[in-house]
Amino acid sequence: MPDLLSLARNGNLKPGLGALLGEVHELLGKLVNGHRDLVHPHAEVREEQLPVDQRTARIVHESLCAVLEGIESKIGAGWLDRYRSV
């Protein structure tokens, strides 16, 4: 995920295109990545992460939704078409 976030924040993929995601989306993506314990529960058992509960799951879910909505918005506004154009 860190590599994908870095790529999505790269404003030099194509001249004049701009980055796919903004800084706030990158921060939300890092938050999601930081909570891998939701899919790797042994991290929680080792007390390396916040407890997995409804609140932390909701925060990570909403953050991921915000990132995906940011991507959807840019694609809907033609970002992908401009990226693909020659």
N, C-alpha and C positions, 0 to 999 in steps of 0.2 A: 504494500500500500504506500509506503513512503516514496517509492520510485514513481508510482502513478500520480501521486500528489505533486511531486516535483515536475513531472512532465506536463500536468494540467496547468501548473502555474507558469510554465515557460512561455514568455511573450515573444519568443523568437522562432517559433516553429515555422512560421511563414511571414514574410514581410507584410506589415500592416494588419495582421490578424489579431494580435493581442492574445492574452492568456485565456484558456477555457474557464478557469476558476479564479475567483478573487481571493484575497488574503484571508478573509473571514472563513471561506470555505476550506482553505488549507488548514486553518486552525481547528475547525470542526472535524476534518478528516484525521488530523493528528489525535484528537480526543478519541475518536472511534478506534483508531489503531492502538491507542494506549489502553484500551479496554478489551484486549484480546481474551481476557479472562472469561468473557461471556461465552466464548467457544472453546476455551482451554481452562476448564474449571480447576485444574490442579494448581494454577497460579494463585487462585483465591485461597486454596487450602494452605499453600506455602506463605500466605499473608503478604504477597507481593503487590496485590492490587486492592482496590476498594471491594467491599463485600458485594457479591452478586445478589441483588434484590430487585424488587419492582422499580424502585426509583432509579437505580443506576442503569437498569435495562432500558427504561423509558428515556433517560437522558441520551444514551448512546443511540437508541433507535431514532429519536427526533433529530439528533445531530446528523446521522447518516441520511435521513430523509431530506434535510436541508441541503446537504451536499448534492444528492441526486437531483433535487429540484433545481439547484443552480445549474447543473449540467443540462437538464432538460430545457431550462429557460434559454440558455445560450444556443443549444441546438435548434430550438424553435425559432430563434431570432436569426438563424442562418449561419452560425459559426461553422458547423460541419460542412455545409455546402461551400463556404468560402475556403475552408481548409482543403477540400477536395478539388477545387477549381484550379485549372492550370494557369 
